[in-house]
Amino acid sequence: MAPTLKSPLPAGAGVDTSLPEAAGLLEAAGELVLPPKDKDFNRTIAYLTRTRGIDSEIVYAMINQNKIYQAVTQKNGYTFRNCAFVGYDGEGNPRYCALRAPGSERKFRQDVENSDKTYGFCMEGRSDRVYEFEAPIDAMSHATLCKLYGIDWREDHRVAEGCLSDKALSRYLKSHPEIREIVFCYDNDMEGKDANGQPRNHGQVQAEQSAEAFAKAGYKVFIQTPQTKDFNEDLLTFREMSARSRDGPERAGAEEREAAYP
């Protein structure tokens, strides 16, 4: 079983450059064509910063890197505006794009045709550590929590798969041989069930499986489990506690959470 992350990670050892066979990479069938950009990104920015509680510096950094924008599409006489999260290859070509409705009342989610999920939503870092997530919003939420605790969110790498997988991580590691430590930050599906209706925490089961596979490849692996369902819910809970605290947002809930975000 991989250790649970509660303190700053130690320096990593040498890494075997071969990656788990289970993380074999598949190419998408055709060319990805990104949806058009809207005239402004106001809805997307408001959704991510106000509804989701993500720090505006982080949101604008991703916008400036063309990894987030507001997509506008027309269908059957209707106009749809969605958040677009984009993944690129090493030459800067878009290879993956996930759309999500910018509002809590709409549940629309869809990958753009010919998206290749092995190119995830990536937040480049400078260290030898990468955090692995299911969704871009969780990756940015984790970065926000780090910033709230005075940690430079730009230091470590973050990869979001867009699903419960580790294939985008495998590709990212191939182009970042300096990475030696992997922290799996999948959802905490406490109410999940398997096909037979039996309890199954899908995110944490995947975390254990991926951690075991990448440990065999020579990486130092850890699991960081969200205290609620996912890291965005952790962030929103933290902000709610902060708003009610007389000690201010930097200290609210610190005793309960500081161990979880080194």
N, C-alpha and C positions, 0 to 999 in steps of 0.2 A: 504494500500500500504506500502510495506517495505521501510524503509529509505535508501537513497543513501549514500554510505560510502564516507565521505570526511575528516574524522579526526580519530585519534586513538580511538578505541572502548572502551566504559566503561566496568567496571567489570560486569560479567554476574550474573544473579540471579540463583536460584535453577532450575533444569531441570527435567521435567517429563520424565521418562525413556521409556515410550511408544512412539513409532514412528508412523508416518502417515500410515494408512491402505493402501493408494495408493502406498506406497513404499514396498509392499510385496515382499519377496525374493524368487526367483526360482532357483533351482539347475540345472546345465547343465546335459545333458543326459549321457555322457560318460567321460572317462578319458582324460585329456588334455596331449598331447605329444608335447613338445616344439620343434620347428625346430632346427637343428644342428647349433652350433656356428661356425662362420667363423674363419679362422686362425688369422685374425686381425680385428679390428673394425674401420679401418681408414676412410672408406666412411661414416659410421654412425657418427663418431666424427666430420668429416669435415662438413657434412650436418647440424648437430645440432649447431655447433659453428660458422661456416662461413655463411652458407646459412640462417639459422634461427636466428643467433645472440645470442644464449644462452651462458651464462657464462660457461667457461670450467670447473671451480670448481664444478658447479652444475651437468654438464654432467658426469664427472668422479665419482662424489659421487653416482649417480644413477647406473653407470656401476659397481662400487665396491659393490653395494647392489644387483647386478644381476637383476636390474629392467630395464636395457637397454643393449642390445647387438646387434651385427650384425649377422643376420641369413642368412644361405646359403642353397638354395634348388635347386634340379635338376628337370627339367621337359621337356620332349620331346627333350632331347639332349642339352637344354639350362641351363645355370647357372644363378640363380637369387640371388641377395644380397639385403636384406631389413633391415631397422631398426625394431627391435623388442622391444615392450613395454610390461612389464610383471606385473601382479598383483598376489599377494600371499594370502593364507589363514593364520590363526593364528598359524599354525604349520609350516609355511614356505614352503608349497607346492604350486607350480604354479597353478593357477586356471583360469587365463585370459592372453591372449597374442594377441596383435594387431600388424600387420605388415604394414609398410609404406615404399614406395620406397624412397631412399635417394637422391632425386634430384628434382628440381623444374620442370623439363621437363616431369617427369613421375608422373602419378596420381594414381598409384596402392595403394590401401588400402584394407586390409582384416583381419578379425579375424581368428585366427587358430581354426580349428575344435574342438568342445567341450569347447570352451572358455565360461566362466560364467561371464557376465558383471557385476554381483553384487559384484565381486572382482575387484575393479578399480586399476588404477595406482596411488599409494599412496606415498606421501612424508611425512614421519613422522615428527612431530614437538614436542615441549615441552610445549606449551601454552594451553589455553582453547579455542582457536579459530581455525576454519578450513575454508579454502577457497575451493570452489567447482567449477570445470571446466568441459567443455565438452571433451577436448583433453589433453593428456600428454604434448604436445609442449606448449600449453597455460599455463599450470601449471608451467613449467620450465621457461617460458618467464616472468611470473609474479614474480617468485622468483628472476630472473635476474634483473628486474626493481627495486625490493626492494633493492637488493644488490647495485645497482648503486646509490641509494639514502641513502646509509649508514645504511640500516636496515638489521639485521641478518636474512637471508632468512631461516635459520634452526629453527627459533623460532616457527613459526606457522605451522600447518598441511595443506596439500594440497591433494585433491582427484580429479582425472580425471575419468570421466565416460566412455569415449570412444563413447559417443552418447549423445543425449539430454534426460537426465534422472536424477533421484536422488537416484536410487537403491543402487549404490555402496556407496554413502554417508550414507544411512541408515545402511548398514552393518558395515561400519567403525565406526559409532557412537555407535553401540552396543558393540564394543570392546574397545571403548575409552570414558568411562563415564565421564572423566574429562572435555570433551568439552562442552562448554556452549554457544558459539557464532558461527554462521554460516554466511559466506559471499558468496553469490551466484555470480559467475563471468562468467556467460554464454555469448555466442557470442552476438554481437550487429548486428543483421541481418536487417540492415536498408533497404535493397532492397528485403527482403523476401516477398513471396506472399502465400496465402492459396490456397486450391484446386479450388476455384472459381476465382483466379487471383487477389484477393483483397490484399492490403498491409497487411503484418503480420510479425512482428519482432519475429520470433519463439523463439529465445534465451531469449529475455526479457519477453515474455509471460510466458515461463517456469519458469523464475526466480521469477516472481510474484506469480505463482501458488505454487512453492516449498516453497517460503518464507512464504506464508500464512499457508501452511500445517505444517511446522516445528515450526512456531510461536505458533500454537495451541498445539503443543507437549511440549511447555515450553522453547524453545530455543530463544535466542536473535538473530534476523536475520537482515541482511543487504544485499543490492544489490550493487555490484561494476561493473558498465558498462564500457567496453572498449571504448576508445574515437574513435577508428576506428572500424574495423570489429571484431577483437579479440585481445587478449593480445600479440600474437606474432607480429601482424601487428603494434600494439602500440610500441613494443620493436624495431622493425626495423625502424619505423618512428623516434623514439627517437635517435637511433644510427646514422641515416642519418643526423638529425639535429645537433647532436654532432660533426659529422665529418666536418660540414660546419661552426661550431661556433668558433669564436676566443677565447671564454671563456673556451673551453675545454669540454670534455664529461660529467663532473660531473655537469656542470651548464646549459648546453644547454637545452632550453625549460623548465627550472625549473618552471617558473611562470605559465605555462600552465598545468603542470603535477603534481606538488608536492602535490596538494590536493587529487589527485586520488590514491596515493600510500602511505598510512600512515605507 
